[in-house]
Structure formats: C-alpha cells, structure tokens
Amino acid sequence: MKRRFRKLLSKKRQRRIPHVHIKVQDGRFQVDGAGAWYSYWRDPYHLLLTLPWSGFLAFIVLSYAAINSLFAVLYLIGGDCIANARPGSFLDAFFFSVETIASIGYGAMYPRNDYANAIMTIEAMVSLVGVAVLTGLAFARFSRPTARVLFSRVAVIAPNDGVPALFFRTANQRRNQILEAQLRVYLLRDEVRSDGQFIRRIHDLRLMRDQSPGFMLSWLAIHLIDETSPLYGMTAEALVQTQATISVSLSGIDETVAQVVHARHIYAATEILWNNQFVDIIRHTEDGDRYIDYNYFHDVIPLALDE
C-alpha cells in the first residue's frame, strides 16, 4: 500500500514539473517564456514589476473600480445606510465609496448607522494598505536603474601586435559616467567530455583591460587568442558547429542615480567576422581637438591578406 502511494505521489510530482523548450537560432539559445511578464502569475509582485506600463496603469484603474464597486454593493446590502443618497442607487453608493477611500469627505453623504460606519472603517483600512502597496510598486518601477549601453552589432577577429585577438565595441549612450565599469566576457559552446557526456560549457575570456574608472564614451574590448585562450586553434566553421556564442556582461555604478547598472549582449558565431577590423571612429579637427563619430560605430573593413 505504501509503495503504491509513493508511485502515485511520484507520478503527480512528475506531472507538475513543466517542460522547458529551448530553441536554437543563429547559435543563440532561447528559452520559451523567459523574461515574459505573463509567465509570473504565481508571483504577483514580480508580475506587477514586469508588466508593461500600459498594463500596470490598466491594473490600477481596474483594481480601483473593482474595490469601489465591492464596497458599493456592501453599502447597498445595508439598505438605506447612507444619508442623502438615493435609496438603492449603485452610483451614489459607488461615489460615496470613492469619497471614503480617497479621504475626500465632501460631507454631502455620510454614514447614518453602525453598519455603514463598520463598512466605512474597513474601507479606510483597505485604502491605507492599497495606497501603500501601489506607492511601493510605482516607486520600485520608477527607481529601477537602467543602462543605455550600445554594443557593436558584430565582433571581429584580427591581429593585435602580431597575435590574433577578438575585438568588439561598446559605448555609453547617456554620456554620463558609469563608475568602476567592469566587462566580463564568456565563451559558451557545445562540448563532449572524455566519457562521452554532452555538456554546454562556459569559458572565461580574459580581456586586456576589463575595468575602467569611468565609462563615458566608447570602449574597445580586446581578448588575445593565445595558447591560454579557449578560442585558440578554433575556426569560423568550428564556432558554428559547436553552437558557440560570446556573452558580454557590463556592470558599473551610474553616477547620476548612484546605483549599479547592468547591460549584456550576445554575439552568435555568425556575428564574429574573421580577418576584419573596425573602422576608426576617432576624428581629429584642424584645431587639434578630437571627436567621436558614432556613424561608423558598427562598420568594419576586411583586412588585406598576404598572398
């Protein structure tokens, strides 16, 4: 009997475990439902933070109307319990609820018996909690730090002082300082271990400079492909065959809001161009000044290969 119960319990648990569908597109692994606001119904707080602003405002309006309608029905159940209200009028009871929940108190309508006073007291408590919750949610949505960081559409592999290197660009679109900025780069690819086990392995790609005291304009990231690099000996075809991707993560402190901001980007194997280099975006004026021309930020040119 116990074994049978355990089998039934294990089957129920198996049914509850959802299947996660992973799609591969241009070397990028995409999980269905990842980051979608509608996938958080069991986590209301996270759902309300991830709702689009239009949905969040609609939620506030519908909740406000629903709560006032509920209390209007409660007032109507008590009969003629609101002074100067039309008997049986849902509109009068609804607007009296609005006056109560918003602490307006015009004085034209007021509770006339203990039942109405009890409902009014409950509604006042609901109002305090509701305002606190909505204020907290609105503040959490407004105060979330965001970074406007631009990454080059492609990465390139070209010689750097005679050593092959991986290059990509990033720029701060806000033109303010991101203090103590850090870049982390990872190589993700399919591998088969010595025991024949298939794994998706993550390798660290070390940069020549992975920190900056102040990130304001642009940043050219360089990873040397030497004997210690996971990219050493790989070709463009090998990157495609192993479903390789380059994952870039940038973090730092936004000096405007004094909070940590994050930005990330993924380069698929097809977005890594071999034997190309970025077009120089730094220009010099006749007065000796310099400026950055972001019109060429994503542009690359092929290298002349020695015959």
LUMLO-315602 format. One record per residue (C-alpha): x, y, z; chain. Coordinates in Angstrom, 1 decimal. Example, Ala and Ser with C-alpha at 12.3 -4.5 7.8 and 13.67 -1.06 7.14 Angstrom:
% LUMLO-315602
(pt (12.3, -4.5, 7.8), 'A')
(pt (13.7, -1.1, 7.1), 'A')
END
This chain:
% LUMLO-315602
(pt (0.0, 0.0, 0.0), 'A')
(pt (2.8, 2.4, 0.9), 'A')
(pt (4.7, 1.6, -2.4), 'A')
(pt (1.5, 2.2, -4.4), 'A')
(pt (1.0, 5.6, -2.6), 'A')
(pt (4.6, 6.5, -3.3), 'A')
(pt (4.3, 5.7, -7.0), 'A')
(pt (1.1, 7.8, -7.3), 'A')
(pt (2.9, 10.7, -5.5), 'A')
(pt (5.9, 10.5, -7.8), 'A')
(pt (3.7, 10.5, -10.8), 'A')
(pt (1.9, 13.6, -9.6), 'A')
(pt (5.2, 15.3, -9.0), 'A')
(pt (6.4, 14.4, -12.5), 'A')
(pt (3.2, 15.9, -13.9), 'A')
(pt (3.8, 19.2, -12.1), 'A')
(pt (7.3, 19.6, -13.5), 'A')
(pt (7.0, 21.7, -16.6), 'A')
(pt (8.9, 21.0, -19.8), 'A')
(pt (11.2, 23.9, -20.8), 'A')
(pt (11.5, 24.3, -24.5), 'A')
(pt (14.9, 25.6, -25.7), 'A')
(pt (15.2, 26.8, -29.3), 'A')
(pt (18.5, 27.5, -31.1), 'A')
(pt (18.5, 30.4, -33.6), 'A')
(pt (21.8, 31.6, -35.1), 'A')
(pt (23.7, 29.9, -32.2), 'A')
(pt (21.6, 31.7, -29.6), 'A')
(pt (19.7, 29.5, -27.1), 'A')
(pt (16.3, 30.9, -26.4), 'A')
(pt (14.1, 29.6, -23.6), 'A')
(pt (10.3, 29.9, -24.2), 'A')
(pt (8.7, 32.3, -21.8), 'A')
(pt (12.0, 33.7, -20.4), 'A')
(pt (11.6, 37.3, -19.3), 'A')
(pt (7.9, 37.4, -20.4), 'A')
(pt (5.7, 39.2, -17.9), 'A')
(pt (2.8, 36.8, -18.4), 'A')
(pt (4.8, 33.8, -17.0), 'A')
(pt (4.8, 35.1, -13.4), 'A')
(pt (1.1, 34.6, -12.4), 'A')
(pt (2.2, 32.7, -9.3), 'A')
(pt (4.5, 35.6, -8.3), 'A')
(pt (2.2, 38.7, -8.2), 'A')
(pt (4.9, 41.1, -7.0), 'A')
(pt (7.2, 40.1, -9.8), 'A')
(pt (4.3, 40.2, -12.3), 'A')
(pt (3.4, 43.7, -11.4), 'A')
(pt (7.1, 44.8, -11.8), 'A')
(pt (7.4, 43.2, -15.2), 'A')
(pt (4.0, 44.4, -16.6), 'A')
(pt (4.3, 47.0, -19.4), 'A')
(pt (3.4, 50.5, -18.1), 'A')
(pt (0.1, 50.4, -20.1), 'A')
(pt (-0.8, 47.1, -18.3), 'A')
(pt (0.2, 48.5, -14.9), 'A')
(pt (-1.9, 51.6, -15.3), 'A')
(pt (-4.8, 49.4, -16.5), 'A')
(pt (-4.4, 47.2, -13.4), 'A')
(pt (-4.6, 50.3, -11.2), 'A')
(pt (-7.8, 51.6, -12.8), 'A')
(pt (-9.5, 48.2, -12.8), 'A')
(pt (-8.5, 47.5, -9.2), 'A')
(pt (-9.7, 50.9, -8.1), 'A')
(pt (-13.0, 50.4, -9.9), 'A')
(pt (-13.4, 46.8, -8.5), 'A')
(pt (-12.7, 47.8, -4.9), 'A')
(pt (-15.2, 50.7, -5.0), 'A')
(pt (-17.8, 48.5, -6.7), 'A')
(pt (-17.4, 45.9, -4.0), 'A')
(pt (-17.9, 48.4, -1.2), 'A')
(pt (-20.8, 50.0, -3.0), 'A')
(pt (-22.5, 46.6, -3.0), 'A')
(pt (-21.8, 46.2, 0.7), 'A')
(pt (-23.3, 49.6, 1.4), 'A')
(pt (-26.4, 48.6, -0.7), 'A')
(pt (-26.8, 45.4, 1.3), 'A')
(pt (-27.2, 47.5, 4.5), 'A')
(pt (-30.3, 49.2, 3.0), 'A')
(pt (-30.7, 53.0, 3.4), 'A')
(pt (-27.5, 53.4, 5.4), 'A')
(pt (-26.0, 56.4, 3.6), 'A')
(pt (-27.5, 59.8, 4.3), 'A')
(pt (-28.6, 62.0, 1.3), 'A')
(pt (-28.1, 59.0, -1.0), 'A')
(pt (-30.8, 57.8, -3.3), 'A')
(pt (-32.2, 54.6, -1.9), 'A')
(pt (-30.9, 51.6, -3.9), 'A')
(pt (-28.7, 53.8, -6.1), 'A')
(pt (-25.5, 52.0, -7.0), 'A')
(pt (-23.9, 55.2, -8.4), 'A')
(pt (-24.5, 57.1, -5.1), 'A')
(pt (-23.0, 54.2, -3.1), 'A')
(pt (-20.1, 53.9, -5.6), 'A')
(pt (-19.2, 57.6, -5.4), 'A')
(pt (-19.6, 57.5, -1.6), 'A')
(pt (-17.0, 54.7, -1.6), 'A')
(pt (-14.7, 56.8, -3.8), 'A')
(pt (-15.0, 59.7, -1.3), 'A')
(pt (-14.2, 57.4, 1.6), 'A')
(pt (-11.4, 55.5, 0.0), 'A')
(pt (-9.7, 58.7, -1.2), 'A')
(pt (-10.4, 60.6, 2.2), 'A')
(pt (-12.2, 63.4, 0.3), 'A')
(pt (-15.2, 63.7, 2.6), 'A')
(pt (-17.4, 66.3, 0.9), 'A')
(pt (-20.0, 65.9, 3.7), 'A')
(pt (-23.0, 65.7, 1.3), 'A')
(pt (-23.3, 61.9, 2.0), 'A')
(pt (-22.3, 60.3, 5.3), 'A')
(pt (-23.0, 57.0, 7.1), 'A')
(pt (-26.1, 57.1, 9.2), 'A')
(pt (-25.9, 53.8, 11.2), 'A')
(pt (-23.5, 51.4, 12.8), 'A')
(pt (-23.4, 49.1, 9.8), 'A')
(pt (-22.4, 51.9, 7.4), 'A')
(pt (-19.7, 53.0, 9.9), 'A')
(pt (-18.3, 49.5, 10.2), 'A')
(pt (-18.1, 49.2, 6.4), 'A')
(pt (-16.5, 52.6, 6.2), 'A')
(pt (-13.9, 51.7, 8.8), 'A')
(pt (-13.0, 48.5, 6.9), 'A')
(pt (-12.8, 50.5, 3.6), 'A')
(pt (-10.5, 53.1, 5.3), 'A')
(pt (-8.1, 50.3, 6.3), 'A')
(pt (-8.2, 48.8, 2.8), 'A')
(pt (-7.4, 52.3, 1.5), 'A')
(pt (-4.3, 52.7, 3.7), 'A')
(pt (-2.9, 49.3, 2.6), 'A')
(pt (-3.8, 49.8, -1.0), 'A')
(pt (-2.2, 53.2, -1.3), 'A')
(pt (1.0, 51.9, 0.4), 'A')
(pt (1.2, 48.9, -1.9), 'A')
(pt (0.6, 50.9, -5.1), 'A')
(pt (3.1, 53.6, -4.0), 'A')
(pt (5.7, 51.0, -3.3), 'A')
(pt (5.1, 49.3, -6.7), 'A')
(pt (5.2, 52.6, -8.6), 'A')
(pt (8.4, 53.6, -6.8), 'A')
(pt (10.0, 50.2, -7.5), 'A')
(pt (9.2, 50.6, -11.2), 'A')
(pt (10.5, 54.1, -11.4), 'A')
(pt (13.6, 53.6, -9.3), 'A')
(pt (14.9, 50.6, -11.2), 'A')
(pt (18.3, 51.6, -12.6), 'A')
(pt (18.7, 51.0, -16.4), 'A')
(pt (21.7, 51.4, -18.6), 'A')
(pt (21.7, 52.6, -22.1), 'A')
(pt (24.8, 50.9, -23.4), 'A')
(pt (25.4, 50.3, -27.1), 'A')
(pt (27.3, 47.2, -28.3), 'A')
(pt (28.7, 46.8, -31.8), 'A')
(pt (26.5, 44.6, -34.0), 'A')
(pt (29.4, 42.3, -34.8), 'A')
(pt (32.7, 41.3, -33.2), 'A')
(pt (35.9, 40.8, -35.3), 'A')
(pt (39.0, 38.7, -35.1), 'A')
(pt (42.1, 40.4, -36.3), 'A')
(pt (45.8, 40.6, -35.4), 'A')
(pt (46.8, 42.7, -32.5), 'A')
(pt (50.6, 43.3, -32.4), 'A')
(pt (51.0, 40.0, -34.3), 'A')
(pt (48.7, 38.0, -32.0), 'A')
(pt (45.1, 37.1, -33.1), 'A')
(pt (42.6, 38.9, -31.0), 'A')
(pt (38.8, 39.2, -30.5), 'A')
(pt (37.5, 42.8, -30.7), 'A')
(pt (34.1, 44.3, -30.0), 'A')
(pt (32.9, 47.8, -29.1), 'A')
(pt (30.7, 49.3, -26.5), 'A')
(pt (29.5, 52.8, -25.9), 'A')
(pt (27.6, 54.7, -23.2), 'A')
(pt (24.6, 56.4, -24.9), 'A')
(pt (23.7, 58.6, -21.9), 'A')
(pt (27.0, 60.4, -21.9), 'A')
(pt (27.2, 60.3, -18.2), 'A')
(pt (29.8, 58.4, -16.2), 'A')
(pt (29.5, 54.7, -15.3), 'A')
(pt (32.0, 54.5, -12.5), 'A')
(pt (34.1, 51.4, -11.8), 'A')
(pt (32.8, 49.8, -15.0), 'A')
(pt (33.6, 46.1, -15.5), 'A')
(pt (33.4, 43.9, -18.6), 'A')
(pt (33.1, 40.2, -18.3), 'A')
(pt (33.2, 38.0, -21.5), 'A')
(pt (32.3, 34.3, -21.7), 'A')
(pt (32.5, 31.7, -24.5), 'A')
(pt (29.6, 29.2, -24.5), 'A')
(pt (29.9, 26.2, -26.7), 'A')
(pt (28.9, 22.5, -27.0), 'A')
(pt (31.5, 20.0, -25.9), 'A')
(pt (31.7, 16.3, -25.4), 'A')
(pt (33.7, 15.1, -22.4), 'A')
(pt (36.1, 12.2, -22.4), 'A')
(pt (33.4, 10.0, -21.0), 'A')
(pt (31.1, 10.8, -23.9), 'A')
(pt (28.8, 13.1, -21.9), 'A')
(pt (27.5, 16.1, -23.8), 'A')
(pt (27.7, 19.4, -22.0), 'A')
(pt (27.3, 23.1, -22.7), 'A')
(pt (30.4, 24.6, -21.2), 'A')
(pt (31.2, 28.2, -20.3), 'A')
(pt (34.8, 29.5, -20.6), 'A')
(pt (36.1, 32.8, -19.3), 'A')
(pt (37.6, 35.1, -22.0), 'A')
(pt (40.2, 37.4, -20.3), 'A')
(pt (40.4, 40.9, -21.7), 'A')
(pt (43.5, 43.1, -21.9), 'A')
(pt (41.5, 45.7, -19.9), 'A')
(pt (38.3, 44.6, -18.2), 'A')
(pt (37.9, 47.6, -15.8), 'A')
(pt (37.6, 51.3, -16.3), 'A')
(pt (37.4, 54.0, -13.6), 'A')
(pt (34.9, 55.9, -15.7), 'A')
(pt (33.0, 54.7, -18.8), 'A')
(pt (31.6, 57.7, -20.6), 'A')
(pt (32.2, 57.5, -24.4), 'A')
(pt (33.4, 54.2, -26.0), 'A')
(pt (35.3, 51.1, -25.0), 'A')
(pt (37.2, 48.8, -27.4), 'A')
(pt (37.4, 45.4, -25.7), 'A')
(pt (40.3, 43.1, -26.7), 'A')
(pt (40.8, 39.4, -26.0), 'A')
(pt (44.1, 37.9, -27.1), 'A')
(pt (43.8, 34.5, -28.7), 'A')
(pt (47.0, 32.9, -27.4), 'A')
(pt (47.7, 29.4, -26.1), 'A')
(pt (45.7, 30.1, -22.9), 'A')
(pt (42.6, 31.3, -24.8), 'A')
(pt (39.6, 28.9, -25.2), 'A')
(pt (39.4, 30.3, -28.8), 'A')
(pt (42.9, 29.2, -29.6), 'A')
(pt (43.0, 26.9, -32.7), 'A')
(pt (39.3, 27.4, -33.5), 'A')
(pt (38.0, 28.4, -36.9), 'A')
(pt (34.8, 30.1, -38.0), 'A')
(pt (33.4, 26.7, -39.0), 'A')
(pt (34.2, 25.2, -35.6), 'A')
(pt (32.4, 28.1, -33.9), 'A')
(pt (29.3, 27.3, -35.9), 'A')
(pt (29.5, 23.6, -35.5), 'A')
(pt (29.7, 23.9, -31.7), 'A')
(pt (26.9, 26.4, -31.5), 'A')
(pt (29.4, 28.9, -29.9), 'A')
(pt (28.3, 32.3, -28.6), 'A')
(pt (30.1, 35.1, -27.0), 'A')
(pt (28.3, 36.5, -23.9), 'A')
(pt (29.3, 40.0, -22.8), 'A')
(pt (28.2, 41.5, -19.4), 'A')
(pt (28.9, 45.1, -18.4), 'A')
(pt (28.3, 46.5, -14.9), 'A')
(pt (29.1, 49.7, -13.0), 'A')
(pt (27.8, 52.5, -10.9), 'A')
(pt (25.7, 55.1, -12.6), 'A')
(pt (26.9, 58.4, -11.1), 'A')
(pt (23.5, 60.0, -11.7), 'A')
(pt (21.5, 57.7, -9.5), 'A')
(pt (24.4, 56.1, -7.6), 'A')
(pt (23.1, 52.6, -8.3), 'A')
(pt (24.6, 49.6, -10.0), 'A')
(pt (23.5, 49.2, -13.7), 'A')
(pt (23.9, 46.2, -15.9), 'A')
(pt (23.9, 45.6, -19.7), 'A')
(pt (24.5, 42.4, -21.6), 'A')
(pt (24.9, 41.4, -25.2), 'A')
(pt (25.4, 38.1, -27.1), 'A')
(pt (27.4, 37.5, -30.3), 'A')
(pt (26.4, 34.4, -32.3), 'A')
(pt (29.1, 32.6, -34.2), 'A')
(pt (27.8, 34.1, -37.5), 'A')
(pt (28.3, 37.6, -36.0), 'A')
(pt (32.0, 37.1, -35.4), 'A')
(pt (33.8, 38.3, -38.5), 'A')
(pt (37.3, 36.9, -39.2), 'A')
(pt (40.0, 38.9, -40.8), 'A')
(pt (38.1, 42.2, -40.4), 'A')
(pt (38.8, 45.3, -38.3), 'A')
(pt (36.6, 48.1, -37.0), 'A')
(pt (36.6, 51.5, -38.8), 'A')
(pt (38.3, 54.1, -36.6), 'A')
(pt (35.6, 56.4, -35.1), 'A')
(pt (38.1, 58.9, -33.6), 'A')
(pt (38.4, 62.0, -35.8), 'A')
(pt (40.8, 65.0, -35.4), 'A')
(pt (39.9, 68.6, -36.2), 'A')
(pt (42.1, 71.3, -37.6), 'A')
(pt (42.3, 72.9, -34.2), 'A')
(pt (43.8, 69.8, -32.7), 'A')
(pt (40.7, 68.6, -30.9), 'A')
(pt (39.2, 65.2, -31.2), 'A')
(pt (35.6, 63.9, -31.6), 'A')
(pt (34.0, 60.5, -31.9), 'A')
(pt (31.8, 59.8, -35.0), 'A')
(pt (29.3, 57.2, -33.9), 'A')
(pt (28.0, 56.9, -37.5), 'A')
(pt (30.8, 54.4, -38.1), 'A')
(pt (30.4, 52.6, -34.8), 'A')
(pt (29.3, 49.3, -36.3), 'A')
(pt (31.3, 49.5, -39.6), 'A')
(pt (34.1, 47.1, -40.3), 'A')
(pt (36.5, 46.7, -43.2), 'A')
(pt (38.2, 43.5, -44.4), 'A')
(pt (42.0, 43.1, -43.9), 'A')
(pt (44.3, 42.7, -46.8), 'A')
(pt (45.6, 39.1, -46.5), 'A')
(pt (49.2, 38.4, -47.5), 'A')
(pt (49.3, 36.2, -50.6), 'A')
END
